[in-house]
Amino acid sequence: MTLLAIPFGLVIGLIVGTVGGGGAILALPVLVYVLGEHVTPASTASLIVVALAASVGAGAPARGGNVCWRLAILFSLPAAAGSLLGTILNQEVSGPALILAFVPVMAIAGIMTWRRACSEQAGDELPCPDVPLGKLLVAGGLVGLLTGFFGVGGGFVIVPVLTLWFGMSFRRAVGTSLVIITLTGLAALASHVVTGTTLDVPITAALAGGTMVGALIGSLVGSRLPQRALGQGFALVVGAVAIFLLIDTLALGGPPGS
């Protein structure tokens, strides 16, 4: 199982590095259905995986000036508070209930990603947008809630929010999203650790190592790939996984260990 985690980690990391997030929405199903982890510790492990991948993937955009640092920090503050609430709620629900709640989130993520991919993207030369504080508080808090509750990085929501709601150019949104994912993921992880969640260290380390390598490769080649095709492809993958989780939980007995 430990060796099997590495290739899956590479794929997840490639997604994170190229489209600015979204890998963690696949990390949780991989940990549960492929690697045999229980849902609750898997949500904690996925936070480690995505935070490390995002921190590595953010390097190239940061060096290229495609990170809006002020917005990323202000967005992360309410997200950290939201992640604490999400973590508390995570401890109060069963594995099948968590998976069922995750399905509509994945469906919305797929629709938003497809919509973003089909929309006209602004040029990278645009400056960082001046976003009202109220918008930052609302968006950051909701993303943090999702991060803590589901054990995901929130990039599948952050990038559409940055581009469609904040008016940020795509390249800046990817880089800024990776910084936000790193900060909010670490905050949510701390909340999970404080609440006493345990995890399988060898499997988590193998998956995280694979994602870090994949994220590095993805961040380097992402700017050369057709972003429209990447976004649409990812949206289809998310939709397929959401359908599988729904059928499995309702008709096939649910996630292992639930």
Secondary structure, DSSP 8 states (H G I E B T S, - for coil): -HHHHHHHHHHHHHHHHHHSS-THHHHHHIIIIIS---HHHHHHHHHHHHHHHHHHHTHHHHHTT---HHHHHHHHHHHHHHHHHHHHHHTTS-HHHHHHHHHHHHHHHHHHHHHHHHS----TTS------HHHHHHHHHHHHHHHHHHT---HHHHHHIIIIIS---HHHHHHHHHHHHHHHHHHHHHHHHHTT----HHHHHHHHHHHHHHHHHHHHHGGGS-HHHHHHHHHHHHHHHHHHHHHHHHHS--STT-
